[in-house]
Structure formats: C-alpha cells, structure tokens
Amino acid sequence: MIAKRIEVFMAIQRERQYQENKRPGRNHSVPAWLLILRKELAEAEEAWVGYAGDEAALLEILQVAAVAVACLEQHGIVERTP
C-alpha cells in the first residue's frame, strides 16, 4: 500500500501527540535531539533485522519522523533555499 502524503503527515501528527502525552514539554538541545534520532533509527534497523520485515521497521520510522518534528517545533525551521 502506498500512503498519500496527507496520510503520512496525519500519522506523524498522531505519533507526536502520543509522544507529547507520554513526555510533555520535552526540551533538548539540537545535539541531544540528534542522539535521540540516532537511537530511534537504530531501533528501526533492529526491528527490520529482528523481525525480517518492513512492518516493525515502519513503526519505528514513524517515531523517527515524529522526533524530528519535535526538534523542529522546539528549535525552529531552517528551510532549503533554491
């Protein structure tokens, strides 16, 4: 199944809400967020290897995306310039 972009964004939003409810007001430095992202990505890799499939890894990738959003929410957005 290929998800539409809006479905992906809505899933990230739901995961962000879950994370915020679990640990409200997480404030970290950018380097700390990078370490958290690295940990989440490692969990995605381990899930793929351990379960030999995509589903568990995709759940972890969703968490990676939501953590990245949390970092940008806290520290702001720097966009690519054309």
C-alpha positions as CSV (number, residue, x, y, z in Angstrom):
1,M,0.0,0.0,0.0
2,I,1.3,3.4,-0.9
3,A,0.2,6.1,1.5
4,K,-0.8,9.6,0.4
5,R,1.3,12.4,1.8
6,I,-1.6,13.7,3.9
7,E,-2.0,10.3,5.4
8,V,1.7,10.2,6.3
9,F,1.5,13.7,7.9
10,M,-1.6,12.7,9.9
11,A,0.2,9.6,11.2
12,I,3.2,11.7,12.2
13,Q,0.8,14.1,14.0
14,R,-0.8,11.2,15.9
15,E,2.6,9.9,16.9
16,R,3.7,13.4,18.0
17,Q,0.6,13.6,20.2
18,Y,1.3,10.2,21.7
19,Q,4.9,11.3,22.4
20,E,3.8,14.6,23.9
21,N,1.2,12.9,26.1
22,K,3.9,10.4,27.3
23,R,6.6,13.0,28.0
24,P,5.1,16.5,28.0
25,G,7.4,19.5,27.4
26,R,10.5,17.7,26.3
27,N,13.2,20.3,25.8
28,H,16.5,19.2,24.4
29,S,19.4,20.9,22.7
30,V,19.9,20.1,19.0
31,P,22.7,17.7,19.7
32,A,20.5,15.9,22.2
33,W,17.8,15.6,19.6
34,L,20.3,14.2,17.2
35,L,21.2,11.5,19.7
36,I,17.5,10.7,20.2
37,L,17.0,10.4,16.4
38,R,20.1,8.1,16.1
39,K,18.6,5.9,18.9
40,E,15.2,5.8,17.2
41,L,16.8,5.0,13.8
42,A,18.9,2.2,15.4
43,E,15.6,0.8,16.8
44,A,14.2,0.8,13.2
45,E,17.2,-1.0,11.9
46,E,17.0,-3.6,14.7
47,A,13.3,-4.1,14.1
48,W,13.8,-4.8,10.5
49,V,16.6,-7.2,11.1
50,G,14.9,-8.8,14.1
51,Y,11.5,-9.3,12.5
52,A,12.8,-9.8,9.0
53,G,10.1,-7.5,7.6
54,D,9.1,-4.0,7.0
55,E,6.1,-3.5,9.3
56,A,8.1,-3.3,12.6
57,A,10.7,-1.0,11.0
58,L,8.0,1.3,9.5
59,L,6.5,1.8,13.0
60,E,10.0,2.8,14.2
61,I,10.5,5.1,11.2
62,L,7.2,6.8,12.1
63,Q,8.7,7.5,15.5
64,V,11.9,8.9,13.9
65,A,9.8,11.3,11.8
66,A,7.8,12.4,14.9
67,V,11.0,13.0,16.9
68,A,12.4,15.1,14.0
69,V,9.2,17.2,14.1
70,A,9.5,17.7,17.8
71,C,13.0,19.0,17.4
72,L,11.9,21.4,14.7
73,E,8.9,22.5,16.8
74,Q,11.3,23.4,19.6
75,H,14.2,24.9,17.7
76,G,12.5,26.3,14.5
77,I,12.7,25.5,10.9
78,V,15.6,26.3,8.6
79,E,14.4,25.8,5.0
80,R,16.5,25.0,2.0
81,T,17.0,28.0,-0.3
82,P,16.6,27.5,-4.0
